[in-house]
């Protein structure tokens, strides 16, 4: 930029008469003196002299004698060159923030099951009272989604160049192409991963917990940080999407969760004995709540009563 023109812009800046573009240029130029990178590139004495000259030029009066003004021009020209070089180095070296990732959040209600088809043709089945976040575009190196709450069954399209990752606190599940179920309701003390086909890697942070193959299930106990594996019937873990929910020796809290997801009613244990029971049964989605309650009560010869949206088992 022509030096005479730049000095005029500095004067207008002092009077607050610059336009937005001029103001931004001058402020970026002046603020570059405060960067750490420039402090390292200029001697301390030269930096102090440069600051003094800049401030002097900003406050130059329009009535100042011409010889003094031209003397200041020569000084300002040297300072401008140093400043411009330092500012250029700073802006070239500063880290560039990655673009903010945009997600679509999908939720399900009580009794609702949703089927989602992703841009890569993968399919996700979302169980009741679940929430998942899906990016608008998959990263070029990995396909990643977030299961924030609930249960989902994944049928992942194989892509050997781009793995698929599910983040569900506190675990990460990563595959290339396979099908698996994740149960991660916040009201339960565990996260459960069950593999139907293919191979699945389950990690916590940077630590790999296990590789799972078809028919294997990993249960991670959240509050203890421990996990166990076992062989299961993988078809039962995903049968909820087809209308049948299989419970195999589950605790009362898990039974209550399933019942609420299906019917919107809350099961409560009327005494400690009922709370400590284990339950094994098959619940069909089209079965009325009253029939399911009879089935639950018959398992341990218990009784039930309804109080609003609560059902007491005793």
N, C-alpha and C positions, 0 to 999 in steps of 0.2 A: 504494500500500500504506500502511496506517496506520503512522505513525511509531513509536508505542510497540511495535507488533508487530515492525517491522523491527529495532529496537534489541534486542529479545529474541532475534531470530534471529541477530544479530551475536554476542550472548553465547553462544548455543548453539554457534555456529561456532567460537568461541575454545576451547570445551570439547570440540569434536569430537563433538557430540551431535545435529547437524543431520541431516535425511534427505538423500537424494541430490538431490532437487529444490531444496531450500533451499540446499544447498552450491553447486550449479551457479549459482544466481541470484546469490548473494553473491560468488562468485569472479569471475563475469563483470562484476559491478558494480565490484568493487575493481580488477580487472585493466585496466578501461577507462581508469584514470588513467595507464597506461603507454603508451597508444597515441600515435603521432605526431600523429594528427589532433587529439587533445585538447590536446597541447602547443601547437598553433597557435591553438586557440580560447580558451584561458585565459591570463591574464597569469601570469608566472612566480611573482610573490609570492602571488597567489591560489591557484595550484596547490599551492605548498608549504604554505600554511596549511590547504588542504583535506586534504592528506595527513596532516598532523599531527593534525587533528581526527578523521579516520577512525580512525587508529591509537589515539588516546586513547579513542574510544568502544568499540573492540573490547576494550580492556583494562579497561573500567570494572568495578569490583567491585560485586557485588549489595548490599553493605552501605554503599555510598556515600550520603551525606546527600541527601535529596530536593531541596533548593534547587539544589545543584550539578548534579544529574542533569538537572533541567529546563532549566538554563542550557545544558548540553551538547545537549539536545534541540533547542533553537532554532538552535544552530550547525549541528548535524547536518542539520537540515531544509534549511538553505540549501545546504550541501554536497551533499546528496542530490539537490536540484533541478538543480544545475549538472552533477553527475555523470550523472544520468539523461539530460539533454539531450545531453551530449557522447557518451554511450554509444549513444544512439539514432541520432545522426548517423553515428557510426562504423559501426554495423551496417547502416545503409541504404546507405552509400557503399562498403563493402568489396566487392571483386569476387566474383561467384558462380562457383565452379568448374563447368565443364560436366560433365554426367554421363559417366562412364567408358564408352567404347564396348566392347561385348561381341562377340567374334568366334568363329566356328567355323572351326577349322583342319582342312583335308582333305589327306591325303597319298596317294600311290600308290607301289607297290613295283615291282621289276623285272618287266617283262612285263605290267604292269597299266595299263589305260586306264579312266578313269571319266567318266561323263556326269553333269553337275550341272544341275539346273533351279532357277533363282533365283525369289525371290518375285515379281519383275516379269515372269516368263516368259522371261527371257533364259536361254540355254544355254551352259554351259562344258564343253568336253572337256579333260580333264587327262591328259597323257601320263605315261609311266612315270617314277618317281623325281622327282616334282614335289610342290610344297606350295603351297597357296593359303589365304588367310584371307578369310572372308566375314562381314560384320557381321550381327548378328541382325535389325537393321532398317536400311534405307537412310535416310540423312539426307534431310531434306525438300527440300534444294537439289541434291543430287548423289548418284549411285549409285557407290560406290567399293569396290573389292576390292584385295587385295594378293597378287600372284604373287611369293612369296618365293624360289622356286626352281623351275627346270624349264621345261616347255613347255605351252602351253594354246592352244586355239582357242576364240574367243568369237563367239557369235551373239547380238547385243544387240538387245533389243526397243526399237523406236524410241519415244522420249518427248521431244518438243521442249521440254518444260518442265523436264526433269531429265536432264542429261548423264550419261554413264557413264565412269568413270575407272579405269584399271588402274595401280597403282603397282608397279613392278618396278625395284629399284635398278640403275642410277641414273636410269632414265627414268620418265616419266609418259605414258600413252597415253589420250587422251580422245576420245569419240565421242558422237553422239546416238543413232544406231541403225545398226549395220553389222556386218560379220563380218571377223575378222582373226586372225592367228596371232602369238604371241609366243614366241620361243625365248630363254630366259634361264637356262641352266644355269651354275652357278658355276664349273664346271671349264673352261668355254670362255671365250676372251678377248673375247667380244663378246655383245651383245644384238641380236636380229634381230626386226623387226616387218614382217609381210607382210599386205597388205590384199587381201581377196577381194571385198568389196562395200562401197559407201558411201565415206565420207571419214574419215580418222583424223588427229588432230593428235598429234605426238610432241614432247615437251619434256624438257629437262633443267633441273630447278629452275624458275626463272621464264623461262628462255630457250626460245622455240619453235624447234625444229630444222627441222621440215618438216610440211607437210600431205601425206598420202599418199592416192592414189586407187587403184581396183582394178588389180591387176597390178603394183603398185610395192612395193618392199621397201627398208627402211632398215636398215643394219647399223652399229651404234655400237661402236667399239673402246674397251673400258673403260679400259685403262691409258693410252691416248693421248688420250682425250677427243675423238676425231675420228669422223666418220661418212661413209658414202657411200650413194648410192641407185642402184637399177637396176630395170629392167623384168624381171619373172620370170613363170613360169607359176604363178599363185597356187594352182591346184588341187593342185600337187605339195607345197606347203608344209603343207597340211592333210591330205594323204592318209594320214598315220600313223594317224589315228583310224579309218580304214576298213581298215587292215591292211597298207598299203604305205608304205614309207619310201624316198623318193627322195633320193639324195645326188649333188650336182653339183659336181665338182671341190673336194671338201672335204679338209681336212688330216687327218692320221692321228689326231690327238686327238679330232676330231669323229666320225670313223668308230668309234673305240674307245668313245666315249660311247654311240653308238647301239647298238653290239653289246652292251654291258653292260646297257643298258636292256631289250633284247630277251631276252637269254639269261642274264644274271647272270654272264657271264664277262668277264675283262679282257684286252683285246688289248694286247700290248706289242711295240714295234719292236725287232727283234734287232740292228739297226745303224742308223746315221745315214741311210743311203740309203733304207731303208724309211720312216723317220720323215719324210723330205722328200717322199715320194710324195703325189700328189693322187689322189683316188678318186671315180669316178662310177659309180654302180650303183643298182639297185632291190632292196630287201630285203623279202621278203614275211614277214609275221608267222608264218605257219604253216610256213615253211621251217625244217627242222632246222638247228641250229648248224653241224654238220659240212658241210652243203651250202653254207651261206653262207660258211664259211671257204674252201672250194674256189673259190667265185666270187671272193672277195677276193684270194686268192693268184694266180688266173689273170690278173688285170688287169695285174700287173707281173711275171708269171712268177716269183713268189716261192714259198716253202715255209712250212709252219707245224708247230708241235709244241705239244702240250698239257702243261702242268705244273700239276696241281691245278686251281685256278680261273683260272689264267693261260694265255693262248695267245700264243706267241711267233711273230711273223711275221719271216722272215729270207730 
